[in-house]
Amino acid sequence: MSGNALKELERYGQSVWHDYIRRKEILSGALRKRIDEDGLLGVTSNPSIFEKAIAGSDDYDQSIRQYVAEGLDAPKIFEKLAIEDIQKATDEFRGVLSEPAGATAT
């Protein structure tokens, strides 16, 4: 046994997914660490998850101020923030599914 119960699930054909996305988690390297150390293979999200991440932190304040200054309305700002996070998270998963078993992304 590897000592990491989440990583051990791979032996049983199971994959670990995280049902939350937040900008700080992506930018801090926490998401990358979960991918590398815990075998995380995906992240799910939806509008309510993004709303919780945006309203519950100051991670997005700078981007929101920028988009307000550009004249964007609230729905467009929300869309841009969500797309940015999804793109950044997707970049973290690049190569994960195409690697041979036991390999780690670099």
Secondary structure, 3 states (H helix, E strand, C coil): CCCCHHHHHHHHCCCEEECCCCHHHHHCCHHHHHHHHHCEEEECCCHHHHHHHHHCCCCCHHHHHHHHHCCCCHHHHHHHHHHHHHHHHHHHHCCCCCCCCCCCCC
